[in-house]
């Protein structure tokens, strides 16, 4: 009985350590004393880059060929946000 209880204790301790493995410093930025998550900046940058892409597509005359634009531009913003996150924080 004692060996089984010891085994349960060891397994519990190892499981707790495995769960705590992901606890690292969160990627945040301090702006005027308030911490903002890094993903928020990636999303904002992705939206700005999608707006710049929209402007560029309109100037080049490619925008009329983009169908359906209501799906393309949010997907483009997500692509830019995810790519920025991977490039900067990975």
C-alpha positions as MATLAB code, in Angstrom:
seq = 'XXXXXXXXXXXXXXXXXXXXXXXXXXXXXXXXXXXXXXXXXXXXXXXXXXXXXXXXXXXXXXXXXXXXXXXXXXXXXXXXXXXXXXXXXX';
ca = [
       0.000    0.000    0.000;
       2.831    2.392    0.849;
       4.543    1.823   -2.495;
       1.357    2.631   -4.374;
       0.847    5.831   -2.392;
       4.436    6.878   -3.059;
       3.950    6.217   -6.774;
       0.802    8.383   -6.804;
       2.719   11.183   -5.082;
       5.557   11.029   -7.615;
       3.164   10.935  -10.556;
       1.265   13.915   -9.134;
       4.469   15.913   -8.673;
       5.679   15.157  -12.207;
       2.263   16.062  -13.623;
       2.276   19.371  -11.766;
       5.739   20.185  -13.123;
       4.621   19.304  -16.651;
       1.643   21.641  -16.345;
       3.829   24.464  -15.044;
       6.222   24.117  -17.965;
       4.308   26.708  -20.006;
       4.416   29.351  -17.282;
       6.844   31.887  -18.654;
       6.974   35.625  -18.800;
       4.033   36.868  -20.825;
       5.004   38.935  -23.889;
       3.736   42.357  -22.835;
       4.699   45.963  -23.423;
       4.677   48.619  -20.725;
       3.076   51.808  -22.004;
       2.798   54.578  -19.399;
       2.882   51.987  -16.618;
       0.129   49.789  -18.036;
       0.984   46.419  -19.525;
      -0.596   45.559  -22.873;
      -0.398   42.071  -24.379;
       1.787   41.689  -27.437;
      -0.951   39.968  -29.456;
      -2.985   43.175  -29.245;
      -0.238   45.064  -31.050;
       0.024   42.310  -33.648;
      -3.711   42.533  -34.334;
      -3.594   46.331  -34.643;
      -0.577   46.108  -36.960;
      -2.362   43.421  -39.007;
      -5.419   45.638  -39.441;
      -3.238   48.584  -40.449;
      -1.325   46.431  -42.948;
      -4.611   45.134  -44.390;
      -5.810   48.734  -44.805;
      -2.549   49.619  -46.562;
      -3.012   46.562  -48.785;
      -6.565   47.717  -49.614;
      -5.232   51.144  -50.563;
      -2.467   49.581  -52.662;
      -4.899   47.224  -54.417;
      -7.211   50.168  -55.173;
      -4.321   52.205  -56.611;
      -3.182   49.306  -58.803;
      -6.730   48.516  -59.976;
      -6.601   44.980  -58.612;
      -9.387   45.521  -56.086;
     -12.165   44.935  -58.621;
     -10.866   41.373  -59.124;
     -10.881   40.531  -55.402;
     -14.046   38.568  -54.683;
     -15.566   38.413  -51.990;
     -13.777   41.314  -50.364;
     -15.692   40.917  -47.095;
     -13.767   37.657  -46.555;
     -10.463   38.608  -48.160;
      -9.560   41.664  -46.078;
     -10.246   40.155  -42.609;
      -8.299   37.073  -43.697;
      -5.480   39.316  -44.865;
      -5.499   41.145  -41.505;
      -5.349   37.803  -39.664;
      -2.526   36.637  -41.918;
      -0.504   39.766  -41.175;
      -1.203   39.530  -37.430;
      -0.221   35.846  -37.203;
       2.874   36.383  -39.325;
       4.004   39.309  -37.177;
       3.450   37.240  -34.038;
       5.522   34.365  -35.405;
       8.328   36.586  -36.704;
       8.646   38.791  -33.626;
       7.798   36.471  -30.708;
       8.939   32.999  -31.846;
];
